[in-house]
């Protein structure tokens, strides 16, 4: 179960639409091994989510885990580790909310992104059972960010005001205290 290198922006694989997993694949050893690698890599990189394309596999699989204990996310609700296979996102409330986002595949940068505030995700779990989950606020943004990776989309594509793309250093210097904006580390 090795930690894998994380692909970074510029790698064409990150820009592909990942393919759906077949039911038979979902229970396969190969997929279990991939998911284990994704979890290890996400923990190693201290991310709160990771998508298969980020470790070089263009398939519809993503993992999200918000561990508030160990984290840089004080004040957020914890979210236990969950695997999303073949997910589909539906917007439930298009009212937008903005967060400063980061991404393991876009090192050393932060950008301000506005997204719908409430979504539903229909997906398969590791046993290929159909599941549905709704999320709002911070978690809704995390879901959309992660699942965008499966469509070949990076958060930087969704920044409308490019003056709000910053190095982490300049983000901390100039933007962290911006009133009325919420801030989401990687
Ligand atoms: Ni990301």
Backbone and ligand atoms as CSV (ligand in chain L), in Angstrom:
chain,resi,resn,atom,element,x,y,z
A,1,UNK,N,N,0.840,-1.201,0.000
A,1,UNK,CA,C,0.000,0.000,0.000
A,1,UNK,C,C,0.873,1.248,0.000
A,2,UNK,N,N,1.435,1.546,-1.142
A,2,UNK,CA,C,2.366,2.679,-1.161
A,2,UNK,C,C,1.676,4.032,-1.258
A,3,UNK,N,N,2.393,5.007,-0.720
A,3,UNK,CA,C,2.007,6.393,-0.985
A,3,UNK,C,C,2.378,6.675,-2.436
A,4,UNK,N,N,1.455,7.271,-3.171
A,4,UNK,CA,C,1.757,7.542,-4.581
A,4,UNK,C,C,2.094,9.015,-4.799
A,5,UNK,N,N,2.866,9.309,-5.825
A,5,UNK,CA,C,3.105,10.716,-6.162
A,5,UNK,C,C,1.812,11.368,-6.641
A,6,UNK,N,N,1.595,12.611,-6.264
A,6,UNK,CA,C,0.389,13.331,-6.675
A,6,UNK,C,C,0.683,14.102,-7.959
A,7,UNK,N,N,-0.132,13.865,-8.982
A,7,UNK,CA,C,0.015,14.592,-10.246
A,7,UNK,C,C,-0.309,16.062,-10.027
A,8,UNK,N,N,0.409,16.914,-10.758
A,8,UNK,CA,C,0.186,18.345,-10.586
A,8,UNK,C,C,-0.281,18.999,-11.881
A,9,UNK,N,N,-0.824,20.180,-11.703
A,9,UNK,CA,C,-1.439,20.936,-12.806
A,9,UNK,C,C,-0.462,21.041,-13.984
A,10,UNK,N,N,-0.971,20.737,-15.151
A,10,UNK,CA,C,-0.131,20.642,-16.340
A,10,UNK,C,C,-0.090,19.209,-16.846
A,11,UNK,N,N,-0.339,18.244,-15.954
A,11,UNK,CA,C,-0.389,16.844,-16.378
A,11,UNK,C,C,-1.728,16.590,-17.078
A,12,UNK,N,N,-1.688,16.163,-18.347
A,12,UNK,CA,C,-2.943,16.010,-19.101
A,12,UNK,C,C,-3.929,15.027,-18.472
A,13,UNK,N,N,-3.414,14.064,-17.697
A,13,UNK,CA,C,-4.332,13.083,-17.106
A,13,UNK,C,C,-5.337,13.755,-16.165
A,14,UNK,N,N,-4.910,14.846,-15.519
A,14,UNK,CA,C,-5.812,15.573,-14.606
A,14,UNK,C,C,-6.948,16.251,-15.361
A,15,UNK,N,N,-6.804,16.385,-16.694
A,15,UNK,CA,C,-7.783,17.113,-17.497
A,15,UNK,C,C,-8.738,16.203,-18.245
A,16,UNK,N,N,-8.588,14.892,-18.028
A,16,UNK,CA,C,-9.515,13.948,-18.679
A,16,UNK,C,C,-10.763,13.769,-17.843
A,17,UNK,N,N,-11.873,13.444,-18.531
A,17,UNK,CA,C,-13.044,12.965,-17.788
A,17,UNK,C,C,-12.749,11.513,-17.429
A,18,UNK,N,N,-12.762,11.216,-16.135
A,18,UNK,CA,C,-12.443,9.852,-15.692
A,18,UNK,C,C,-13.571,8.906,-16.088
A,19,UNK,N,N,-13.232,7.652,-16.362
A,19,UNK,CA,C,-14.270,6.705,-16.784
A,19,UNK,C,C,-14.980,6.105,-15.574
A,20,UNK,N,N,-16.237,5.737,-15.811
A,20,UNK,CA,C,-17.011,5.060,-14.767
A,20,UNK,C,C,-16.415,3.688,-14.476
A,21,UNK,N,N,-16.570,3.256,-13.223
A,21,UNK,CA,C,-16.166,1.905,-12.833
A,21,UNK,C,C,-17.306,0.934,-13.138
A,22,UNK,N,N,-16.958,-0.242,-13.629
A,22,UNK,CA,C,-17.954,-1.300,-13.860
A,22,UNK,C,C,-18.246,-1.974,-12.521
A,23,UNK,N,N,-19.476,-2.490,-12.363
A,23,UNK,CA,C,-19.821,-3.151,-11.093
A,23,UNK,C,C,-18.803,-4.224,-10.678
A,24,UNK,N,N,-18.348,-5.008,-11.622
A,24,UNK,CA,C,-17.405,-6.087,-11.278
A,24,UNK,C,C,-16.071,-5.528,-10.768
A,25,UNK,N,N,-15.682,-4.387,-11.325
A,25,UNK,CA,C,-14.428,-3.775,-10.893
A,25,UNK,C,C,-14.509,-3.287,-9.456
A,26,UNK,N,N,-15.720,-2.904,-9.064
A,26,UNK,CA,C,-15.866,-2.245,-7.766
A,26,UNK,C,C,-15.483,-3.174,-6.620
A,27,UNK,N,N,-15.731,-4.449,-6.801
A,27,UNK,CA,C,-15.352,-5.379,-5.729
A,27,UNK,C,C,-13.980,-6.001,-5.974
A,28,UNK,N,N,-13.261,-5.497,-6.951
A,28,UNK,CA,C,-11.991,-6.141,-7.309
A,28,UNK,C,C,-10.869,-5.756,-6.350
A,29,UNK,N,N,-9.879,-6.637,-6.296
A,29,UNK,CA,C,-8.694,-6.356,-5.497
A,29,UNK,C,C,-7.966,-5.136,-5.993
A,30,UNK,N,N,-7.957,-4.977,-7.306
A,30,UNK,CA,C,-7.223,-3.846,-7.879
A,30,UNK,C,C,-7.811,-2.524,-7.393
A,31,UNK,N,N,-9.156,-2.456,-7.349
A,31,UNK,CA,C,-9.763,-1.207,-6.883
A,31,UNK,C,C,-9.494,-1.006,-5.400
A,32,UNK,N,N,-9.598,-2.078,-4.606
A,32,UNK,CA,C,-9.293,-1.946,-3.163
A,32,UNK,C,C,-7.881,-1.408,-2.955
A,33,UNK,N,N,-6.961,-1.937,-3.746
A,33,UNK,CA,C,-5.561,-1.497,-3.623
A,33,UNK,C,C,-5.429,-0.017,-3.986
A,34,UNK,N,N,-6.121,0.375,-5.045
A,34,UNK,CA,C,-6.086,1.788,-5.435
A,34,UNK,C,C,-6.646,2.674,-4.316
A,35,UNK,N,N,-7.785,2.275,-3.754
A,35,UNK,CA,C,-8.401,3.087,-2.696
A,35,UNK,C,C,-7.487,3.163,-1.469
A,36,UNK,N,N,-6.850,2.041,-1.128
A,36,UNK,CA,C,-5.898,2.059,-0.011
A,36,UNK,C,C,-4.768,3.044,-0.287
A,37,UNK,N,N,-4.256,3.015,-1.494
A,37,UNK,CA,C,-3.173,3.942,-1.864
A,37,UNK,C,C,-3.650,5.395,-1.773
A,38,UNK,N,N,-4.889,5.627,-2.217
A,38,UNK,CA,C,-5.424,6.993,-2.168
A,38,UNK,C,C,-5.529,7.478,-0.722
A,39,UNK,N,N,-6.002,6.595,0.172
A,39,UNK,CA,C,-6.126,6.989,1.586
A,39,UNK,C,C,-4.749,7.306,2.153
A,40,UNK,N,N,-3.794,6.431,1.887
A,40,UNK,CA,C,-2.440,6.664,2.416
A,40,UNK,C,C,-1.840,7.953,1.881
A,41,UNK,N,N,-2.062,8.174,0.599
A,41,UNK,CA,C,-1.500,9.378,-0.020
A,41,UNK,C,C,-2.171,10.631,0.552
A,42,UNK,N,N,-3.489,10.579,0.698
A,42,UNK,CA,C,-4.229,11.722,1.256
A,42,UNK,C,C,-3.740,12.016,2.679
A,43,UNK,N,N,-3.555,10.988,3.496
A,43,UNK,CA,C,-3.078,11.208,4.868
A,43,UNK,C,C,-1.657,11.774,4.860
A,44,UNK,N,N,-0.826,11.212,3.992
A,44,UNK,CA,C,0.560,11.669,3.914
A,44,UNK,C,C,0.620,13.152,3.536
A,45,UNK,N,N,-0.247,13.543,2.611
A,45,UNK,CA,C,-0.241,14.926,2.112
A,45,UNK,C,C,-1.094,15.850,2.977
A,46,UNK,N,N,-1.742,15.267,3.997
A,46,UNK,CA,C,-2.624,16.024,4.890
A,46,UNK,C,C,-3.728,16.738,4.128
A,47,UNK,N,N,-4.295,16.053,3.139
A,47,UNK,CA,C,-5.436,16.600,2.412
A,47,UNK,C,C,-6.735,16.172,3.077
A,48,UNK,N,N,-7.834,16.771,2.650
A,48,UNK,CA,C,-9.156,16.358,3.153
A,48,UNK,C,C,-9.925,15.643,2.061
A,49,UNK,N,N,-9.291,15.451,0.937
A,49,UNK,CA,C,-9.924,14.704,-0.138
A,49,UNK,C,C,-8.895,14.381,-1.189
A,50,UNK,N,N,-9.193,13.331,-1.953
A,50,UNK,CA,C,-8.301,12.985,-3.064
A,50,UNK,C,C,-9.137,12.242,-4.098
A,51,UNK,N,N,-8.796,12.456,-5.347
A,51,UNK,CA,C,-9.523,11.795,-6.434
A,51,UNK,C,C,-8.528,10.920,-7.200
A,52,UNK,N,N,-9.031,9.813,-7.755
A,52,UNK,CA,C,-8.146,8.839,-8.403
A,52,UNK,C,C,-7.224,9.464,-9.458
A,53,UNK,N,N,-7.723,10.402,-10.282
A,53,UNK,CA,C,-6.811,10.979,-11.281
A,53,UNK,C,C,-5.588,11.658,-10.653
A,54,UNK,N,N,-5.723,12.127,-9.431
A,54,UNK,CA,C,-4.582,12.787,-8.787
A,54,UNK,C,C,-3.434,11.820,-8.502
A,55,UNK,N,N,-3.745,10.510,-8.449
A,55,UNK,CA,C,-2.665,9.525,-8.288
A,55,UNK,C,C,-2.474,8.734,-9.582
A,56,UNK,N,N,-2.990,9.275,-10.687
A,56,UNK,CA,C,-2.661,8.726,-11.993
A,56,UNK,C,C,-3.634,7.702,-12.550
A,57,UNK,N,N,-4.812,7.542,-11.909
A,57,UNK,CA,C,-5.798,6.570,-12.394
A,57,UNK,C,C,-7.048,7.320,-12.824
A,58,UNK,N,N,-7.362,7.241,-14.115
A,58,UNK,CA,C,-8.479,8.029,-14.637
A,58,UNK,C,C,-9.798,7.255,-14.516
A,59,UNK,N,N,-10.191,7.026,-13.257
A,59,UNK,CA,C,-11.459,6.340,-12.963
A,59,UNK,C,C,-12.254,7.172,-11.961
A,60,UNK,N,N,-13.581,6.924,-11.943
A,60,UNK,CA,C,-14.501,7.715,-11.120
A,60,UNK,C,C,-14.474,7.244,-9.666
A,61,UNK,N,N,-13.435,7.638,-8.952
A,61,UNK,CA,C,-13.309,7.298,-7.526
A,61,UNK,C,C,-12.709,8.484,-6.792
A,62,UNK,N,N,-13.331,8.832,-5.659
A,62,UNK,CA,C,-12.804,9.918,-4.831
A,62,UNK,C,C,-13.032,9.581,-3.369
A,63,UNK,N,N,-12.199,10.152,-2.529
A,63,UNK,CA,C,-12.296,9.925,-1.085
A,63,UNK,C,C,-12.308,11.286,-0.404
A,64,UNK,N,N,-13.168,11.399,0.614
A,64,UNK,CA,C,-13.206,12.630,1.412
A,64,UNK,C,C,-13.155,12.235,2.882
A,65,UNK,N,N,-12.368,12.971,3.638
A,65,UNK,CA,C,-12.296,12.756,5.087
A,65,UNK,C,C,-11.865,14.055,5.748
A,66,UNK,N,N,-12.716,14.567,6.608
A,66,UNK,CA,C,-12.359,15.776,7.349
A,66,UNK,C,C,-12.160,15.380,8.803
A,67,UNK,N,N,-10.902,15.314,9.187
A,67,UNK,CA,C,-10.552,14.905,10.544
A,67,UNK,C,C,-10.255,16.177,11.327
A,68,UNK,N,N,-11.228,16.592,12.118
A,68,UNK,CA,C,-11.080,17.901,12.769
A,68,UNK,C,C,-10.033,17.866,13.871
A,69,UNK,N,N,-9.845,16.680,14.449
A,69,UNK,CA,C,-8.897,16.547,15.559
A,69,UNK,C,C,-7.503,16.997,15.142
A,70,UNK,N,N,-7.057,16.388,14.000
A,70,UNK,CA,C,-5.650,16.536,13.627
A,70,UNK,C,C,-5.478,17.770,12.794
A,71,UNK,N,N,-6.421,18.681,12.801
A,71,UNK,CA,C,-6.408,19.405,11.587
A,71,UNK,C,C,-6.266,20.869,11.644
A,72,UNK,N,N,-6.235,21.293,10.410
A,72,UNK,CA,C,-6.188,22.710,10.124
A,72,UNK,C,C,-7.605,23.189,9.900
A,73,UNK,N,N,-8.596,22.467,10.369
A,73,UNK,CA,C,-9.977,22.880,10.103
A,73,UNK,C,C,-10.756,23.069,11.377
A,74,UNK,N,N,-10.204,23.800,12.324
A,74,UNK,CA,C,-10.957,23.993,13.548
A,74,UNK,C,C,-12.271,24.669,13.228
A,75,UNK,N,N,-13.315,24.265,13.911
A,75,UNK,CA,C,-14.595,24.926,13.677
A,75,UNK,C,C,-15.410,24.275,12.586
A,76,UNK,N,N,-14.829,23.362,11.820
A,76,UNK,CA,C,-15.622,22.668,10.797
A,76,UNK,C,C,-16.171,21.375,11.380
A,77,UNK,N,N,-17.242,20.902,10.770
A,77,UNK,CA,C,-17.805,19.618,11.177
A,77,UNK,C,C,-16.887,18.503,10.688
A,78,UNK,N,N,-16.648,17.492,11.521
A,78,UNK,CA,C,-15.871,16.359,11.026
A,78,UNK,C,C,-16.676,15.562,10.007
A,79,UNK,N,N,-15.994,14.896,9.115
A,79,UNK,CA,C,-16.658,14.039,8.131
A,79,UNK,C,C,-15.830,12.767,8.008
A,80,UNK,N,N,-16.424,11.642,8.443
A,80,UNK,CA,C,-15.690,10.378,8.450
A,80,UNK,C,C,-15.328,9.940,7.044
A,81,UNK,N,N,-14.271,9.195,6.941
A,81,UNK,CA,C,-13.768,8.763,5.636
A,81,UNK,C,C,-14.871,8.100,4.820
A,82,UNK,N,N,-15.026,8.588,3.594
A,82,UNK,CA,C,-16.056,8.028,2.736
A,82,UNK,C,C,-15.534,7.941,1.295
A,83,UNK,N,N,-15.901,6.830,0.666
A,83,UNK,CA,C,-15.473,6.587,-0.714
A,83,UNK,C,C,-16.654,6.849,-1.638
A,84,UNK,N,N,-16.411,7.603,-2.698
A,84,UNK,CA,C,-17.445,7.927,-3.691
A,84,UNK,C,C,-17.037,7.317,-5.029
A,85,UNK,N,N,-17.858,6.395,-5.518
A,85,UNK,CA,C,-17.586,5.778,-6.814
A,85,UNK,C,C,-18.683,6.186,-7.784
A,86,UNK,N,N,-18.307,6.485,-9.009
A,86,UNK,CA,C,-19.242,6.943,-10.053
A,86,UNK,C,C,-20.211,8.011,-9.527
A,87,UNK,N,N,-19.703,9.044,-8.864
A,87,UNK,CA,C,-20.597,10.043,-8.262
A,87,UNK,C,C,-21.223,10.982,-9.293
A,88,UNK,N,N,-22.436,11.437,-8.977
A,88,UNK,CA,C,-23.103,12.461,-9.779
A,88,UNK,C,C,-23.558,13.561,-8.821
A,89,UNK,N,N,-23.258,14.792,-9.183
A,89,UNK,CA,C,-23.587,15.924,-8.315
A,89,UNK,C,C,-24.820,16.637,-8.847
A,90,UNK,N,N,-25.771,16.913,-7.966
A,90,UNK,CA,C,-26.939,17.713,-8.321
A,90,UNK,C,C,-26.976,18.931,-7.401
A,91,UNK,N,N,-27.145,20.106,-7.995
A,91,UNK,CA,C,-27.217,21.323,-7.186
A,91,UNK,C,C,-28.621,21.437,-6.588
A,92,UNK,N,N,-28.695,21.588,-5.275
A,92,UNK,CA,C,-29.988,21.737,-4.601
A,92,UNK,C,C,-30.290,23.200,-4.310
A,93,UNK,N,N,-29.259,23.979,-4.099
A,93,UNK,CA,C,-29.432,25.417,-3.890
A,93,UNK,C,C,-28.306,26.138,-4.627
A,94,UNK,N,N,-28.661,26.816,-5.729
A,94,UNK,CA,C,-27.625,27.451,-6.548
A,94,UNK,C,C,-27.036,28.730,-5.947
A,95,UNK,N,N,-27.602,29.176,-4.835
A,95,UNK,CA,C,-27.022,30.355,-4.180
A,95,UNK,C,C,-25.544,30.099,-3.934
A,96,UNK,N,N,-24.707,31.051,-4.330
A,96,UNK,CA,C,-23.281,30.764,-4.236
A,96,UNK,C,C,-22.677,31.210,-2.923
A,97,UNK,N,N,-21.645,30.486,-2.535
A,97,UNK,CA,C,-20.832,30.853,-1.378
A,97,UNK,C,C,-19.378,30.729,-1.820
A,98,UNK,N,N,-18.519,31.558,-1.236
A,98,UNK,CA,C,-17.120,31.536,-1.653
A,98,UNK,C,C,-16.186,31.070,-0.557
A,99,UNK,N,N,-15.192,30.293,-0.967
A,99,UNK,CA,C,-14.128,29.875,-0.060
A,99,UNK,C,C,-12.789,30.035,-0.781
A,100,UNK,N,N,-11.758,30.255,-0.021
A,100,UNK,CA,C,-10.400,30.168,-0.555
A,100,UNK,C,C,-10.018,28.700,-0.572
A,101,UNK,N,N,-9.776,28.177,-1.766
A,101,UNK,CA,C,-9.486,26.754,-1.912
A,101,UNK,C,C,-8.016,26.521,-2.209
A,102,UNK,N,N,-7.582,25.329,-1.854
A,102,UNK,CA,C,-6.259,24.860,-2.233
A,102,UNK,C,C,-6.417,23.455,-2.793
A,103,UNK,N,N,-5.365,22.893,-3.353
A,103,UNK,CA,C,-5.466,21.571,-3.966
A,103,UNK,C,C,-4.090,20.916,-3.977
A,104,UNK,N,N,-4.056,19.629,-3.658
A,104,UNK,CA,C,-2.775,18.913,-3.667
A,104,UNK,C,C,-2.144,18.928,-5.054
A,105,UNK,N,N,-2.970,19.068,-6.086
A,105,UNK,CA,C,-2.460,19.064,-7.462
A,105,UNK,C,C,-2.096,20.466,-7.963
A,106,UNK,N,N,-2.335,21.473,-7.130
A,106,UNK,CA,C,-1.985,22.848,-7.495
A,106,UNK,C,C,-1.147,23.406,-6.337
A,107,UNK,N,N,0.093,22.978,-6.245
A,107,UNK,CA,C,0.883,23.260,-5.048
A,107,UNK,C,C,1.127,24.757,-4.839
A,108,UNK,N,N,1.147,25.127,-3.562
A,108,UNK,CA,C,1.587,26.464,-3.131
A,108,UNK,C,C,0.664,27.607,-3.523
A,109,UNK,N,N,-0.555,27.310,-3.938
A,109,UNK,CA,C,-1.475,28.384,-4.308
A,109,UNK,C,C,-2.787,28.267,-3.545
A,110,UNK,N,N,-3.464,29.410,-3.459
A,110,UNK,CA,C,-4.832,29.461,-2.950
A,110,UNK,C,C,-5.635,30.332,-3.899
A,111,UNK,N,N,-6.922,29.995,-4.068
A,111,UNK,CA,C,-7.757,30.819,-4.933
A,111,UNK,C,C,-9.179,30.899,-4.400
A,112,UNK,N,N,-9.816,32.041,-4.661
A,112,UNK,CA,C,-11.169,32.250,-4.152
A,112,UNK,C,C,-12.179,31.748,-5.190
A,113,UNK,N,N,-13.004,30.788,-4.767
A,113,UNK,CA,C,-13.955,30.140,-5.678
A,113,UNK,C,C,-15.364,30.209,-5.099
A,114,UNK,N,N,-16.310,30.615,-5.958
A,114,UNK,CA,C,-17.715,30.626,-5.537
A,114,UNK,C,C,-18.434,29.441,-6.161
A,115,UNK,N,N,-19.177,28.725,-5.315
A,115,UNK,CA,C,-19.892,27.528,-5.768
A,115,UNK,C,C,-21.262,27.488,-5.096
A,116,UNK,N,N,-22.170,26.673,-5.679
A,116,UNK,CA,C,-23.479,26.504,-5.050
A,116,UNK,C,C,-23.349,26.017,-3.603
A,117,UNK,N,N,-24.272,26.491,-2.767
A,117,UNK,CA,C,-24.091,26.225,-1.340
A,117,UNK,C,C,-24.650,24.888,-0.861
A,118,UNK,N,N,-25.473,24.263,-1.710
A,118,UNK,CA,C,-26.059,22.989,-1.257
A,118,UNK,C,C,-26.164,22.031,-2.438
A,119,UNK,N,N,-25.675,20.814,-2.243
A,119,UNK,CA,C,-25.668,19.822,-3.325
A,119,UNK,C,C,-26.085,18.444,-2.803
A,120,UNK,N,N,-26.477,17.613,-3.759
A,120,UNK,CA,C,-26.700,16.189,-3.464
A,120,UNK,C,C,-25.704,15.398,-4.310
A,121,UNK,N,N,-25.184,14.327,-3.732
A,121,UNK,CA,C,-24.300,13.441,-4.492
A,121,UNK,C,C,-24.895,12.041,-4.476
A,122,UNK,N,N,-25.138,11.490,-5.668
A,122,UNK,CA,C,-25.555,10.091,-5.806
A,122,UNK,C,C,-24.315,9.318,-6.236
A,123,UNK,N,N,-24.047,8.208,-5.572
A,123,UNK,CA,C,-22.794,7.488,-5.832
A,123,UNK,C,C,-22.937,6.031,-5.431
A,124,UNK,N,N,-21.926,5.250,-5.737
A,124,UNK,CA,C,-21.856,3.870,-5.274
A,124,UNK,C,C,-20.804,3.788,-4.176
A,125,UNK,N,N,-21.097,2.961,-3.163
A,125,UNK,CA,C,-20.087,2.757,-2.121
A,125,UNK,C,C,-19.188,1.584,-2.520
A,126,UNK,N,N,-18.278,1.200,-1.636
A,126,UNK,CA,C,-17.286,0.169,-1.997
A,126,UNK,C,C,-17.921,-1.205,-2.210
A,127,UNK,N,N,-19.170,-1.363,-1.755
A,127,UNK,CA,C,-19.882,-2.619,-2.021
A,127,UNK,C,C,-20.822,-2.485,-3.214
A,128,UNK,N,N,-20.686,-1.409,-3.949
A,128,UNK,CA,C,-21.500,-1.131,-5.137
A,128,UNK,C,C,-22.968,-0.865,-4.799
A,129,UNK,N,N,-23.236,-0.479,-3.569
A,129,UNK,CA,C,-24.591,-0.072,-3.187
A,129,UNK,C,C,-24.803,1.391,-3.553
A,130,UNK,N,N,-26.020,1.693,-4.018
A,130,UNK,CA,C,-26.338,3.082,-4.352
A,130,UNK,C,C,-26.547,3.883,-3.077
A,131,UNK,N,N,-25.935,5.042,-3.015
A,131,UNK,CA,C,-26.041,5.914,-1.848
A,131,UNK,C,C,-26.331,7.328,-2.317
A,132,UNK,N,N,-26.880,8.106,-1.378
A,132,UNK,CA,C,-27.118,9.523,-1.630
A,132,UNK,C,C,-26.709,10.292,-0.389
A,133,UNK,N,N,-26.068,11.431,-0.600
A,133,UNK,CA,C,-25.738,12.276,0.545
A,133,UNK,C,C,-25.955,13.727,0.137
A,134,UNK,N,N,-26.444,14.531,1.075
A,134,UNK,CA,C,-26.599,15.959,0.819
A,134,UNK,C,C,-25.591,16.711,1.679
A,135,UNK,N,N,-25.133,17.827,1.159
A,135,UNK,CA,C,-24.159,18.611,1.914
A,135,UNK,C,C,-24.410,20.082,1.685
A,136,UNK,N,N,-24.086,20.880,2.707
A,136,UNK,CA,C,-24.143,22.329,2.524
A,136,UNK,C,C,-22.935,22.969,3.169
A,137,UNK,N,N,-22.756,24.252,2.868
A,137,UNK,CA,C,-21.646,25.004,3.458
A,137,UNK,C,C,-20.303,24.469,2.997
A,138,UNK,N,N,-19.378,24.463,3.929
A,138,UNK,CA,C,-18.012,24.023,3.671
A,138,UNK,C,C,-17.975,22.652,2.990
A,139,UNK,N,N,-18.764,21.712,3.520
A,139,UNK,CA,C,-18.750,20.349,2.972
A,139,UNK,C,C,-19.226,20.318,1.520
A,140,UNK,N,N,-20.192,21.165,1.190
A,140,UNK,CA,C,-20.673,21.218,-0.201
A,140,UNK,C,C,-19.556,21.654,-1.136
A,141,UNK,N,N,-18.748,22.592,-0.697
A,141,UNK,CA,C,-17.603,23.021,-1.513
A,141,UNK,C,C,-16.568,21.912,-1.635
A,142,UNK,N,N,-16.309,21.214,-0.524
A,142,UNK,CA,C,-15.336,20.101,-0.564
A,142,UNK,C,C,-15.804,19.033,-1.555
A,143,UNK,N,N,-17.085,18.680,-1.489
A,143,UNK,CA,C,-17.621,17.682,-2.438
A,143,UNK,C,C,-17.419,18.143,-3.877
A,144,UNK,N,N,-17.795,19.378,-4.150
A,144,UNK,CA,C,-17.719,19.861,-5.532
A,144,UNK,C,C,-16.274,19.930,-6.016
A,145,UNK,N,N,-15.390,20.375,-5.138
A,145,UNK,CA,C,-13.967,20.436,-5.514
A,145,UNK,C,C,-13.452,19.038,-5.875
A,146,UNK,N,N,-13.711,18.066,-4.999
A,146,UNK,CA,C,-13.186,16.714,-5.239
A,146,UNK,C,C,-13.803,16.078,-6.477
A,147,UNK,N,N,-15.107,16.227,-6.616
A,147,UNK,CA,C,-15.773,15.533,-7.721
A,147,UNK,C,C,-15.493,16.229,-9.051
A,148,UNK,N,N,-15.159,17.508,-9.020
A,148,UNK,CA,C,-14.680,18.199,-10.227
A,148,UNK,C,C,-13.450,17.493,-10.807
A,149,UNK,N,N,-12.592,16.964,-9.935
A,149,UNK,CA,C,-11.388,16.279,-10.425
A,149,UNK,C,C,-11.755,15.132,-11.370
A,150,UNK,N,N,-12.902,14.517,-11.149
A,150,UNK,CA,C,-13.306,13.369,-11.976
A,150,UNK,C,C,-13.831,13.817,-13.338
A,151,UNK,N,N,-14.077,15.125,-13.465
A,151,UNK,CA,C,-14.509,15.693,-14.750
A,151,UNK,C,C,-13.364,16.443,-15.442
A,152,UNK,N,N,-12.174,16.339,-14.886
A,152,UNK,CA,C,-11.030,17.032,-15.480
A,152,UNK,C,C,-10.979,18.510,-15.165
A,153,UNK,N,N,-11.668,18.910,-14.101
A,153,UNK,CA,C,-11.752,20.334,-13.735
A,153,UNK,C,C,-10.962,20.591,-12.449
A,154,UNK,N,N,-10.176,21.651,-12.451
A,154,UNK,CA,C,-9.432,22.066,-11.254
A,154,UNK,C,C,-10.030,23.367,-10.726
A,155,UNK,N,N,-9.832,23.623,-9.438
A,155,UNK,CA,C,-10.486,24.801,-8.847
A,155,UNK,C,C,-10.083,26.097,-9.538
A,156,UNK,N,N,-8.852,26.114,-10.059
A,156,UNK,CA,C,-8.401,27.352,-10.705
A,156,UNK,C,C,-9.286,27.711,-11.905
A,157,UNK,N,N,-9.899,26.699,-12.526
A,157,UNK,CA,C,-10.804,26.947,-13.665
A,157,UNK,C,C,-12.035,27.738,-13.224
A,158,UNK,N,N,-12.346,27.659,-11.934
A,158,UNK,CA,C,-13.591,28.255,-11.436
A,158,UNK,C,C,-13.374,29.603,-10.749
A,159,UNK,N,N,-12.143,30.067,-10.758
A,159,UNK,CA,C,-11.871,31.387,-10.183
A,159,UNK,C,C,-12.342,32.436,-11.182
A,160,UNK,N,N,-13.211,33.338,-10.743
A,160,UNK,CA,C,-13.730,34.355,-11.675
A,160,UNK,C,C,-12.870,35.603,-11.655
A,161,UNK,N,N,-12.342,35.909,-10.485
A,161,UNK,CA,C,-11.521,37.108,-10.340
A,161,UNK,C,C,-10.083,36.642,-10.104
A,162,UNK,N,N,-9.291,36.673,-11.180
A,162,UNK,CA,C,-7.948,36.096,-11.094
A,162,UNK,C,C,-7.009,36.894,-10.202
A,163,UNK,N,N,-7.459,38.081,-9.737
A,163,UNK,CA,C,-6.630,38.768,-8.745
A,163,UNK,C,C,-6.705,38.017,-7.418
A,164,UNK,N,N,-7.645,37.083,-7.334
A,164,UNK,CA,C,-7.768,36.274,-6.124
A,164,UNK,C,C,-7.188,34.877,-6.305
A,165,UNK,N,N,-6.108,34.803,-7.016
A,165,UNK,CA,C,-5.275,33.598,-7.061
A,165,UNK,C,C,-3.938,34.037,-6.511
A,166,UNK,N,N,-3.482,33.364,-5.454
A,166,UNK,CA,C,-2.315,33.872,-4.735
A,166,UNK,C,C,-1.418,32.731,-4.283
A,167,UNK,N,N,-0.130,33.026,-4.129
A,167,UNK,CA,C,0.722,32.058,-3.435
A,167,UNK,C,C,0.234,31.972,-1.991
A,168,UNK,N,N,0.553,30.877,-1.332
A,168,UNK,CA,C,0.115,30.746,0.064
A,168,UNK,C,C,0.669,31.900,0.893
A,169,UNK,N,N,1.911,32.238,0.619
A,169,UNK,CA,C,2.544,33.328,1.358
A,169,UNK,C,C,1.762,34.638,1.197
A,170,UNK,N,N,1.393,34.961,-0.039
A,170,UNK,CA,C,0.669,36.215,-0.275
A,170,UNK,C,C,-0.794,36.122,0.145
A,171,UNK,N,N,-1.331,34.916,0.052
A,171,UNK,CA,C,-2.674,34.708,0.594
A,171,UNK,C,C,-2.683,35.069,2.078
A,172,UNK,N,N,-1.701,34.533,2.816
A,172,UNK,CA,C,-1.644,34.814,4.254
A,172,UNK,C,C,-1.379,36.299,4.511
A,173,UNK,N,N,-0.602,36.898,3.663
A,173,UNK,CA,C,-0.230,38.300,3.875
A,173,UNK,C,C,-1.372,39.253,3.529
A,174,UNK,N,N,-2.074,38.983,2.419
A,174,UNK,CA,C,-3.020,39.981,1.907
A,174,UNK,C,C,-4.496,39.621,2.006
A,175,UNK,N,N,-4.792,38.332,2.069
A,175,UNK,CA,C,-6.177,37.940,1.889
A,175,UNK,C,C,-6.830,37.238,3.068
A,176,UNK,N,N,-6.048,36.698,3.957
A,176,UNK,CA,C,-6.629,35.836,4.989
A,176,UNK,C,C,-7.663,36.567,5.830
A,177,UNK,N,N,-7.435,37.836,6.035
A,177,UNK,CA,C,-8.342,38.570,6.918
A,177,UNK,C,C,-9.473,39.266,6.170
A,178,UNK,N,N,-9.625,38.952,4.888
A,178,UNK,CA,C,-10.662,39.634,4.112
A,178,UNK,C,C,-12.032,39.408,4.752
A,179,UNK,N,N,-12.724,40.492,5.105
A,179,UNK,CA,C,-14.023,40.302,5.760
A,179,UNK,C,C,-15.034,39.665,4.815
A,180,UNK,N,N,-15.890,38.855,5.379
A,180,UNK,CA,C,-16.989,38.301,4.596
A,180,UNK,C,C,-16.603,37.147,3.704
A,181,UNK,N,N,-15.379,36.678,3.805
A,181,UNK,CA,C,-14.989,35.535,3.005
A,181,UNK,C,C,-14.528,34.424,3.923
A,182,UNK,N,N,-14.870,33.225,3.535
A,182,UNK,CA,C,-14.429,32.091,4.324
A,182,UNK,C,C,-13.204,31.474,3.688
A,183,UNK,N,N,-12.478,30.740,4.477
A,183,UNK,CA,C,-11.161,30.298,4.039
A,183,UNK,C,C,-11.027,28.798,4.210
A,184,UNK,N,N,-10.641,28.160,3.148
A,184,UNK,CA,C,-10.568,26.710,3.125
A,184,UNK,C,C,-9.153,26.275,2.748
A,185,UNK,N,N,-8.410,25.780,3.722
A,185,UNK,CA,C,-7.092,25.256,3.361
A,185,UNK,C,C,-7.233,24.024,2.466
A,186,UNK,N,N,-6.134,23.436,2.055
A,186,UNK,CA,C,-6.170,22.301,1.119
A,186,UNK,C,C,-7.209,21.279,1.441
L,1,NI,NI,NI,-8.008,19.149,-5.436
